[in-house]
């Protein structure tokens, strides 16, 4: 919940400050390398699937339901690292889903920005490379996925007997 709130508050503040994307909407923290620039992505990762908002919103809702089932039906809530990882992923899903469902824009928002995800973090490596803009929700998704990979590589697998024994003791 904290990650989702940080994402939504930072998006609101940044877009209130710099406005919708335009040629003059960049503020540099480290000139030429790290900046704040508003962008709206109507697709998914790296802008893939522009305009498929309903598909990505549906996938987000399905992933959120799957995470809740994993946490509470399959006992992932008993593992602190999994809770942190899945909580991070859920925060990212919720922050971007809020945008995809159109809760952020107003009636006068241009159509090309409606139902898009607000991004504002800009990284580039001059002179030729600019990473696609992203937001805190995207960072939460990536960190959560990284923790899930770390967990899968470092934790011993549980067997069905372990799960049954855990269920019997509760």
C-alpha positions in Angstrom: 0.0 0.0 0.0 2.9 2.4 0.8 4.4 1.8 -2.6 1.1 2.4 -4.4 0.5 5.6 -2.5 4.0 6.8 -3.2 3.4 6.1 -6.9 0.1 7.9 -7.1 1.2 10.9 -5.0 4.4 11.3 -7.1 2.5 11.1 -10.4 -0.1 13.6 -9.2 2.6 16.0 -7.9 4.8 15.8 -11.0 1.9 16.2 -13.5 0.5 19.1 -11.5 4.0 20.7 -11.6 5.1 20.0 -15.2 1.7 19.3 -16.8 1.0 16.9 -19.6 3.9 15.9 -21.9 5.3 18.6 -24.0 8.6 19.6 -25.6 9.4 21.8 -22.5 8.4 19.4 -19.7 11.9 18.2 -18.6 13.5 19.3 -15.3 17.1 17.9 -14.8 18.4 16.6 -11.5 21.7 15.7 -13.1 21.9 17.6 -16.4 21.7 15.2 -19.4 21.5 12.0 -17.3 18.7 12.0 -14.7 15.6 14.1 -15.0 11.9 14.5 -14.4 9.8 14.5 -17.6 6.1 13.8 -18.0 5.1 11.0 -20.4 1.9 9.0 -20.9 2.2 5.4 -22.0 -1.0 3.8 -23.4 0.8 0.5 -23.9 2.7 -1.7 -21.6 6.4 -2.4 -21.1 8.5 -0.1 -23.3 5.3 1.1 -25.0 4.4 -2.3 -26.5 0.8 -2.7 -27.4 -0.3 0.9 -27.6 -4.0 1.3 -27.2 -4.7 -2.1 -25.7 -5.7 -0.5 -22.4 -8.6 -2.9 -21.7 -6.3 -6.0 -22.3 -3.7 -4.7 -19.9 -6.2 -3.7 -17.3 -7.8 -7.1 -17.5 -4.4 -8.8 -17.2 -3.6 -6.6 -14.2 -6.8 -7.5 -12.4 -6.1 -11.2 -13.1 -2.5 -10.9 -11.8 -3.8 -9.2 -8.7 -6.3 -12.0 -8.0 -3.6 -14.6 -8.7 -1.3 -13.0 -6.2 -4.0 -12.9 -3.5 -4.7 -16.6 -4.1 -1.0 -17.4 -4.0 -0.6 -15.5 -0.7 -3.6 -16.8 1.2 -4.6 -20.1 -0.5 -1.2 -21.4 -1.1 0.4 -20.0 2.0 2.9 -17.6 0.5 1.9 -15.2 3.3 3.9 -17.5 5.6 7.2 -16.5 3.9 8.4 -13.0 4.6 10.4 -12.6 1.4 7.4 -13.7 -0.7 5.2 -11.3 1.1 7.6 -8.4 0.3 8.0 -9.5 -3.3 4.3 -10.0 -4.0 3.4 -6.8 -2.1 5.8 -4.9 -4.3 4.3 -6.4 -7.4 0.7 -5.6 -6.1 1.7 -2.0 -5.4 3.0 -1.7 -9.0 -0.1 -3.3 -10.4 -2.4 -1.0 -8.4 -0.6 2.2 -9.2 -0.6 1.5 -13.0 -4.1 0.1 -13.0 -5.4 3.3 -11.4 -4.1 5.1 -14.4 -5.2 2.6 -17.0 -8.8 2.8 -15.6 -8.7 6.5 -16.2 -9.1 7.7 -12.7 -6.4 10.4 -13.1 -7.6 12.4 -16.1 -10.3 15.0 -16.4 -12.9 15.8 -19.1 -10.5 18.2 -20.8 -7.6 15.8 -21.0 -6.7 15.2 -24.7 -7.8 11.8 -26.0 -4.2 10.7 -26.7 -3.4 10.7 -23.0 -6.7 9.2 -21.6 -6.4 5.8 -20.0 -2.6 5.9 -20.3 -0.1 5.3 -17.5 1.7 8.5 -16.2 5.4 8.2 -16.3 7.9 10.8 -15.1 11.4 9.4 -14.3 13.9 10.0 -17.1 17.2 8.3 -17.4 19.6 8.8 -20.3 23.2 8.1 -21.3 24.3 10.8 -23.7 24.6 11.2 -26.4 22.5 8.4 -27.9 20.6 6.4 -25.3 17.4 7.4 -23.4 15.7 4.7 -21.3 11.9 4.9 -21.7 10.3 7.0 -18.9 8.9 5.1 -16.0 7.3 5.6 -12.6 7.5 4.3 -9.0 4.9 1.6 -9.8 7.1 0.3 -12.6 10.1 0.2 -10.2 7.9 -1.7 -7.7 7.1 -4.3 -10.3 10.7 -4.7 -11.3 11.9 -5.0 -7.7 9.2 -7.4 -6.8 10.0 -9.6 -9.9 13.6 -9.5 -8.9 12.8 -10.6 -5.4 10.7 -13.5 -6.8 13.6 -14.6 -8.9 16.0 -14.3 -5.9 13.5 -16.3 -3.8 13.2 -19.1 -6.4 17.0 -19.4 -6.7 17.8 -19.3 -3.0 15.0 -21.1 -1.2 14.6 -24.8 -1.2 11.5 -25.9 -3.0 8.5 -27.1 -0.9 6.9 -30.4 -1.6 3.2 -31.2 -1.5 3.9 -33.0 1.8 5.3 -29.8 3.3 2.2 -27.9 2.2 -0.1 -30.5 3.7 1.8 -30.6 7.0 1.7 -26.8 7.2 -2.1 -26.8 6.5 -2.7 -29.5 9.1 -0.9 -27.5 11.8 -3.0 -24.4 11.2 
